Amino acid sequence: MYNLLGKNRFWILLFFLLLLVSSCIAYYFSQVRQEQCVAYIYQDGALIDAVDLAKVKEEQQILITAKNGGSNIVCIAPGKICVQEATCPDHVCVQQGWIDDGIYPIVCLPNKLIIRIKDENGDTTVPDVMTQ
């Protein structure tokens, strides 16, 4: 009976050790990723601004006007970006909220605005599903 309890204790300790190590690795990579993020703002398919989110010190706002007369107010804060106000009818871009990684871009279809976050090399900041 004692031998069985000792084996279970070993596996429990090993499990928590692996959980701790994997948490530390995930935290490290999330910090590295945030330091290298650049937000690319596209209007009608053309790049109009690139903002290094690591260099932003205080919150700022940019007014972007579309050719159709619509507009978006983009809010940039340290490490994150969002669309604060928009004249589009559905306001999906505003409801998306803040983004700080490249998982989902902010898209406003009526005003043809896209905000993507990529690393300093121009790659998205999320790993690919497939690995080589």
N, C-alpha and C positions, 0 to 999 in steps of 0.2 A: 504494500500500500504506500509506503514512504517513497519507494522508487518511482511510482507512478506520479506522485505529487511533485517530485523533483523534476521530472521531465516536463510536466505542464508549466512549472515555474520558469524553466528555461525558455520554452516557446513564447510564454507571455512576455518575458523580458526582451526576447529577440524581436517580437512584434512591436513593442513600444520603442525600442531602440531604432528600428527601421522607420517607424512613423516619425520620430524626432528628426532623424537625418533627412528624410524626404521633405519634411516641413521646412527645415533650414535651407535646403537647396531651392525649393520653390520660392521662398522669401528672397533669397539672394538674386535669383533670375528676375523676379518681379521688380526689384530695385534697379537692376542693371537696365532692364527694358525701359523703365520710366525715365532714366537719365538720357536716353538716346532718342526720344520720340520727337518727331517733327510732324506738325499738322499741315497738310497740303489742302488749300482751299481752291476748288475749281468752280468756275462759273461758265456755263454753256460749253463745257468741254475744255476750256482753256485754264491753265494755272494762273491764278491772280495773286496768290500769296502763299508763302511757306513760313511757318512760325515754329521756331525751336521751343518746345514747351518747357524744356529744362532751364532756358534762359529768361523766361517770363518771371518777373519779380512781383508784379501787382496786377490786379484784374484790369482788363481793358476791353473796349468794345469796338467793333468794326461794322460799319453800315455797308451792305452790299446790295446794289440795285441791279435788278435784272432788266433785260431788253423789253420784257413784256410790261414793265412798270411796277412789278412786284419788288419787294425788298426783304432782306433778312438782316437782323442784328446778331452778329456772332460775338459771343463773350469768350474771352481767353483769360484763363487763370493759370497759376503755376501748376504745370503737369496735366492740365485738362482743358477741354474746349466744349462749347455747346452753342446751339442756336437759341438765343433768348427770346426774340420776337420775330414773327414772320407775317407777311400779308397773304399767305396762301390760305385756301379755304379749309384744309383739313388739319393743319398745324402738327402733322406727324413729326416733323423735324424738331419742333419745340418740345414735344412730349417725349422725345427720345432722351433728353437730358444730357448730362455731362458724359463725355467719353475720354478715356485716358489710355486706350490701347487700340490696336488695329483689328479687333474682332469684328466690329460693325462700324461702317462709315455712317455719317449723318447725311441724309439725302432729302432734298426738297425738290420734288419733281416739277411742280408748277413754276418755280423760279429757277430751275436747272442749276441747283447748287449741290455740290458734293464736298464733304470734308472727310479726308482720309488721314489716318495716323500711320506713319511708317517710321522705320528706324533711319539712322543717318545714311545708310547705304541705299535707301529707297525701297527696301523690302518691308512687307507688313510685319508687325511686331508679334504675330502669333505663329506658333509652329505649324507646319503643314501636317495634314492628316496622315499622309504617307511618308515613310522615311526610307532612306536608301540603305 
